[in-house]
Amino acid sequence: MADSDESTTPRSYSRGIIVFHPGSATLKFGIINTESSGFAPLPNVQVIPHAIARRIKKSSGQQSRTKVTVTRTSEESPSDEFLTEDQIEERKKQGLKRIEEEISEPLKLLNDKLERTNLNDTPVYNEKNCMIPIPLENDREYVWADVSSNPEYLIGDQARRIPPGEPYEIFYPFEQGRLNVSSKRSMQVVTTELELIWRYVLKEKLKVNMAELKEYSVAVIMPDMFATVDITEIYNLLFKQFGFGYGTLFQESICNSFGAGLSSACVVDIGHKMTSIACIDEGVSLPRSRVLLQYGGYNISEALCWLAKNSTKHYFPYPTCDIRNPQDEDIMNTMKETLCHFKRLINVEIFDFRVRQHKQNSKLFHMNVSDSLVLAPMGLFHPKLFCPLITPAHIQLVSEDIFDEEYMQEVDLRQFDNSDNKKGIAWQKMALDKAIVQSIMSHNRADVRRRLFSNILLVGGSSQIEGLVEVLEQKIATRIIPSDLDLEKVEIVKTLRKDLDPRFISWRGAAVLCALDSVKTECWLKHSDWEQFGISALKEKVPFVWSQQ
């Protein structure tokens, strides 16, 4: 294996470090400028939808009427897969009932609030007054993708803005922390799509000369519970197809911790379709503390759509809303991000949104919404509301991964046991607060537990929902006995800088890691070493212990 010589010192960064952080919904990327000592503390981060839309070929002699379809979830394994629509509806209602029982007092007061609100002249919208047509010439802020030349594929924002009815299929190459391989798409097909997206980012977004990539270093941020087979494919792409000079790999939880300025924390990352939890102690990720939950921000938006459609208190003017459609998903995401909350006082809000049709007048809708804004995010603590929760079939890890297949099959069938759990637990449907407690209590030392309960770091886009911090602190406190741990209180810590967006803390953490002398001199793998030794060489270079943990 290669020795650490001067070719692996900071000057090997040369033109800069390109950092990729792939996710199910988005790809975060940017260049860390290494010209100044210490590097820039807040590098610019760019984000695009991590999606590609391919044109569906017409069968000979047939006219295609295929609508834009979305391939988001991989082939499903039998968890909630075989539930009928009626069974799914029943489980959702069971989750909703539990939530309503928990927050019954505000809901009992809701009718009074409606009456008081109406007296204060707040508009009440119904089918007669909820819609205003917007002429096409007055709605220029949304630009549809131009497919008049029948492009073979579109990437990023353009992939999500294809006019309805056009023969394209949208594909997301990452799904819940893994390359989105299924019986429909082989690993070769998935990595081909990934290459097109990342090449587009390098050329069109970062304006990098592809012939000069040998003068750049590259770092990828991956979930703590990654699969070696995925890492192998990704770094084959980076080294063999793109020709990067140097590369390394960072764990997501470590990046989040360092990005927030914390050396010890329980990192709770509410992602798009999964939530990952991992404890960091003195800069080291603790393998047995890792927990993966089968839900994330997407599931909150999906529940919000279901609740709005089934509300008996307010008229929902868009009954055909389908969150699998990119435009409709954006509508529900906007409602979630701007109005959802965990406050005890439930007010009636007004939500305005536009439904657009290609080359036609759009429709501006007004609607009243109240309790749904609390009920939907409460699914984090009552996951039945998010039914169906499917374990992707692509979670089939090879024996050299952090988890082996036998272990993955066992984790859903047993109770958490500190004595034999050495790898963490994956694809759980438990409540968020319970999962956090289990993660922290996996450590045997009381002093470490105290430190972690006092430093719970909440990141991810949906972590910004108003009131979540306070509710989570209360719920965690009820699951433990603070006096037994000599713990003053459970505390969700805030980031050290108010201007830091929780969605990008991990990316900033990667920049901090790249500036560390130990990372500069010891953690970068040369292109030639990858060509000769492959994944075994990368394992020796990464700044964490890579083993059967």
N, C-alpha and C positions, 0 to 999 in steps of 0.2 A: 504494500500500500504506500501511497505517497507520503513523504516526510514533510514536516512543516518547514519550508524554506522561505527565502525572501519573496518568492513568487506568490506566496499566499498572504503577504502582508497587506495593509490597507491600500497600497498603490495598485493592487490587483483589481480594485473596484473601477479604476480608470474613469470612464465617462459617467458612471453612476450605478445605482442599484435600482432595478425595476422590481417592484413588489406586486404580486398578484394575490388577491384574496377571493377565491371563488365561492359562490353560494348557490342555493337553489333558485333564488330569484334574481340576484344581482352579482355583478363582477366588479369588485373594487380594485383599482390599480393606480399606479403613479410611479414617478422616478424620485428617488432620494438623491439629492445633490451631495456629492462627497468631496467637492473642491475645498470647502472650508472645514477646519478642524472641528470635530464634534458633530458635524452634519447639521442640517436645518432641523430645528426642533418640531416644527409643524409643517411637514411636506404637504404639497397639494395632492388631494385624493380625488380621483374621478370615478364615476359610477355609471354603468350602463346595465340594462336588463341582460342577464346571462342567457340569451336566447338566440336561436337561429330559426328562420322560417324557410322551409324548402317548398319549391313549387311541385305540386302533385301532377305527375304526368297523366294525360288523358289516354284512355284506352282507345285503340283504333276504331273508328266508326261510331264513337260515342261522344256526346257532348257532356262536358263536365259541369255538374251543378254543385260540386263540393264546396262547402263552406269552410272558412278558416277554422281549423280544429287545433286543439291544444293537447300536446303530449307532455303532461307534467309529472304525473306519478308513474313510476316504473310498474312493470308487471307485478301484480299483487300476490302476496302469500296469504294463506287462510287464517286471518285473525278476525277482522270484521267483514271480510270480503263477501262471504256468502249470506249475509243478512239481507232479508228482503227490504223493500222500501218501507213497509209497515213496521218492521222490526227496528229499522234505523230511526223512524219517526218516534217510536215508543221509547227508545233509549234517550233520544234527545229530550223528550218530555220528562223522563225520569230525572235527568240532569237539571232541567229547568225547574222542576218541582223542588228539588233540594236547594237550589239557589234562592227561589222565592221564599222558602221557609226560613232561610238564613237572614234574608233582608226583608222580612215580612212587614216590619213597622213602617219603613218608607213607602212600601207598596200600598199598605192600607191607607196611607195619607194621600196617595196619588190622586184619587178622585177629588178630594178637597182642593188639592193644588191646581187641578185642571179648572175647577170652578172659579177659584180665586184668580187664576191666570186669565180666564176668559173675561172676568169682570174688569181686568186691567187692559182690555182691548188687544190682547195678543191674537193675531189671526189664527183661525182654525181652518185648515185646508181639507178639502174633500174633492171628489171627482169633478165637481163643477168649477172649482176655482184654483186648482193646483198646477195648471200648465199654461205656459206662455210660449207661443211659437217664436223662434228667433230666425229671421231671414238669413240665408246663407252668406250674404255679403256682410252681415254684421257679426259673423262668428268665424273670424280668421285666426284665432289663437291656437286652434287645434289643426294640425296639418297631417292629412292622411299620407301614408306611404305611396309613392308613385310606382305602380306596377304595370304601366302602359307598355313597357318594353319587355314584359314577361321575364324579369330577372330570375335566374335559377334559385337564388336565395337572398334573404335579407337578414340583417343582424341588428341586435340591440333594440333601440326604440323603434326603428323601422319595422322590425319583425312583429312588434305589438300594435302597429298602426296600419296593418293591412286592411283594406276595406272589406267588410263582410261580403261573402259570396265568392271571393277570389279563391282559386284552388291552391291554397298553401296550408302547410301543417307546421305549427310552432313546436319546437323541441328545446328542452332545457337539459344540457349535458350533465349538470350536477343535480342530485336529488337527495336531500337529507344527509349531506356529508359524503356521498359516494358518487362515483361516476355512474351515470344513469343507464346501466346495461340491462337488457331484458331479452326475452325471446324475439322481440321485434327488432332490436338493435344490438348488434354484437359490439364487443369492445373496440374493434377496428372502426366501426361506423361512428361510435361515440367520440373516439379520439380524433377522427377526421373532422367532425363538427366542432370539437373543442379547438382544434388547430385553426380553423377558419375564423372563429370568434377572436381568439387571442392574437392571430396575425393581423386582423382588422384593427384591434386595439393598438398594437405596436405601430402600425403604419399610419393609420388615420387619426388616432386620438393622441398618441404620444409623439408622433412625427419622428419615429426612429428610422434611421437608414438600416434596413435589414442586413446589409453587407457588413455593418459595423457592430453587430450584436456580440461578436467575440470580445469586444472591448467593454461589454457590460456584464455586471453580475445580476443574478436573479434570485429572489426569495419568494417562496410560496407559503401562505398561512393556511394551515389545514386543521380540521377538528382534532382534538386529542385522540379520539377513537378512529383513527384513519385505518385504511387497508393498504398493506404493502403493495398489492397488485396495482392499486390506483396510483400510488406514488411512483412506481416503476414506469407506468405509462406516461404520466405527466412529465417526468424528468427525461424520458426518451424524447418526448416532444421538445422540451426546452433545450436539451443538449444536441440531439441528433438532427432535428428538423429546423430549429431556429439557430443553433450554433452559439448559444451563450458561452462566455468564457469561464464563469464560475457560478456556482449555485449552492443554496442551502435551504433548509426547511424549518419553519417555526410552528410551534403549537399555539392554537387559538387562545387557550386560557392564559398562557404565559404572556402573550402579546396584550391581552386585555388588562392583565394585572400591571404590567410595566407601563402600558399606556395611561393607566389611571394613577401611576406613581405609587403603587403598593407592592411590597415584596411578599406579603402574605394576605390572602383573601380567599373567600369562597366565591368564585366567579359564576354568575348565573346569566347565561346568554340566551335571550329569547329571540330565536331566529325566525325564519320564514315558515318552515314546516317542522321544525324540531327545536327543542330547548335543551341546551347542554349545560351541565353543572360539573365543576371541577374545583377542588381545593388546591391552593398554592401556598406552600410554606417555605419561606426564605428563598423564593425564586424557583422552587421545584414543584412541578405538578405531581400530585399524589395519585397514583393509578387507581387505588381501591376506592377513591372518592368520586370517581367519574360516574355520572348518571346521564342517560339520554332519554328525553321524554318525547312522545310521538306527536307533539303539537307545538304550534308557534303562532306568530302573528296572523298568518293566513287563516288559521282555524278560527280566530276571533272575528275576522272579517266575514268568514263563511257563516258563523253563528249569527252575526249581526244581520246578514241578509235573510236568513231563515226566520229570525225573530220579527224583522220588519214585515215580511210577507204574512206572518201568522198573527200579527198584533190585532187585538180586538179594541184597542184604545185609540188607534190612529189609522187614518187611511194611507195605504202605501200605493203611490201612483204608478209604480213600475213593476207589475207582477211578473213580467217575463225576465226580470233581472237574473242573470246566470253568472256567478262569480268565476266560472271557468272561462268566460269571455274576458279578454284583457281590458276592454273599456269598462265593463261592469265591475271587474275587480278593482279598478282604479277608483270608481265611485264609492265602493264599500270601504276601501282603504282610507279615502279622504274623510268619510264619516267617522271611522275609528280614530284616526289621528287627530281630528279637530274637536270631536264631541264626546267620545267615550271617557268614562271616569269611574272612580270608586267612592265618590262622595256619598254621605248618608242622605243628603238632601237631593231629591230627584226632581229637577225642574223640567218643564216642557221646552224643548229646543226647536228651532226651525232650521231645517237642512235644505239647502238649495243645491241642485245638481243638474247637469245637462246630459241628455241622451242625444248622441249625434248619429246621423246616417250619411253615408257618402253621397256627396253632390245633392243633398236635400236639406231642407230647413231643419235645424235642430230644435229640440224641445227643452225648455227650462222648467224644471219641476220644483215645487215647494212642498215640503211635508213637515208635519209635526212628529216629533220623536221624543220619548222620555225614558221609560224604564229599560228599554232595549239597550240603551247606552251603558247601563250598569250590568245588566244580565249577561251580555256577550263576553266582556272581559272576565266576569266571574267564572267562566268556564275553565280558567287556569286552575281553579281550586275544585271544580266539579267537571272533570273531563268528559263525562258522558254527554254533555252538551255538544261536544265536538265530534260525536259519532257520525260516520265511521272513521276510526283511526286504524290505518292499514300499515303493517310492517312491510316495507318494500322487499320484493324477492331478491333484489340485488344485494341485500345484506347476507352475502354468502362469503365469509372471509376465509382466506387460505390459512394453513396451519402456522405460518410464520407471522401472521398479523397479531395485533394486541389481543384480539379475541379469536378463538378458534370456533368452528361451526358448532361443535358439541356444546361448548359453553353458552353460545348464543341461544341454543334451543332450550337450555336449562333455566336461564335467568328469569323467564316469565313464570316458571312453575314453582319457584321456591321463595321463601321469605329472606329478606336481607339478613345476612349473618356475618358479623364482623370477623369471626374466627377463620372463615375460609374464603371470604371475598378478597381477592387480590387484584382484580382487573376492573372493577366497577360493574355497573348493571346498565343494560341497554334496552331501548324501545319499550319503556314503561308507560303506563297510562295513569299513574298516580298523580295526586294533587301536587302542585308546585311547592307548597310549603313543606309537605311531607318529604318530598324528594330532597329538598335542601337540608332538612334535619338529618336524613339518612346519610347524605354525603358527608356532612361535618362529623357525625357520630361514628363514621367509619374509622376515624383516627382514634387510637387508644389513649393518647396522652391528653389529660385534662387541660393542661396549659395551652396546647395547640387548639383544642376545641374552643376554649374561651376566646382565643385570638381570632379564630375564624367566625364565631358567632357575632363578634364585634366588628367584623370587616366583610360584610356580604356585599359584593359588587354586582350591581344590576346593569346589564348592557343589552344592546339590541334595540331596534326601532320601537317595538311595543313596550319596552321598559319605561317609555316616557308617558304612558297613560296616567293621567292625573289621579293621585291618591294611591297608586299601587304600592309605593314604598311604605306608607303607613299601614295599609292593610296587611301587607306581607310581614312586617315586623310584629304586628299583633298576633297573626296566625302562627308564626314560628314560636313566639313566646308561649302560646298555649300548649304547644307540643313538647316543651321541655320544662324542667324545673330549674330556673336560674340559680337558686340557692345551692343546688347540688353541684353546680359548676363554678360556684363563686363568681357568678356573672351578674354584673350590674344591670345590663339590658342588652337585648338584641338590637343590632344597628345595621341598617342598609347605608353604606357609606356613599358619599357623593364624590364625584371626580374632583381632583384638586384644582381644576380650571373650569370655570362656569361656561367658557366658550367652547368646550369640547362636546361634540355631538356623540352621544352614546353609540350610534351606529358605526362610528369610525375610530373608536378607541383602540381596537385591535390593530388597525393600520398604523396608528401613531406608535403603538407599542413595538411594532416591527422596526420602525425608524429608530426608536430608543435602543433596541437590541443591536441593530447594525452599527451603532456608535460605540458599543462597548469594546474595549481593547481585546478582551478574551474572544469575542465573536470575530473581530477583525482579523485576528492572527490564527485562529484555530478552527473556525467553523465553515470554511468555504471549500467546496470540492471543485477541483479543476476539471475542465472538459475532458482532458485526456484520461484522467482517472475514472471518470464515468464510462468512457469508451472501453477501458481495460477491465474494470472491476464491477461496474454496475452498482446495484442497490447496496451491496455490502460496503462499498466505499462511502456512500452517503451516510450509512448508519454510524460510521466512525467519526463523521464530521459534525453532525447535527448537535445543537446545544441542549440536548436532553438525552435521557437514557432510553434507547430504543431496544426493547427486548420483549420476551414473553412476560408481560408484567402482571 
